[in-house]
Amino acid sequence: MCYENPDELFRTTRRDPWPRNELGHTPLDDFDHFCAFSGLTETGVGHGAFAWAKASFVSAWLSRHDIGEKYQRQ
C-alpha cells in the first residue's frame, strides 16, 4: 500500500493516456497551471509537500472527471 508515500500514490493514479477535460487539459496540465498561478514550487516547499499536493490534486481531478463521465452516460 502507498500510505505515507505520495510518489507511489501518484503512480497508482497514473493512466495511459491521461483523460482530458472539456478544455482538452489533462490533470497534469491543470496541476502545472495551479502551480504557476499559486507559486507552488518543489524548491519552495520541498519534495514531500509538493508530491502530496500533486498526488492530491490529480486524485481529486480524476474523481471529478469520473463522476462527470458517469452522469454524461446516463
Buried (B, 14 or more C-beta within 10 A) or exposed (E): EEEEBBEEBBEEBEEEEBBEBEEEBBBBBBBEEBBEEEEBEBEEBEEEEBBBBBBBBBBEBBEEBEEEEEEEEE
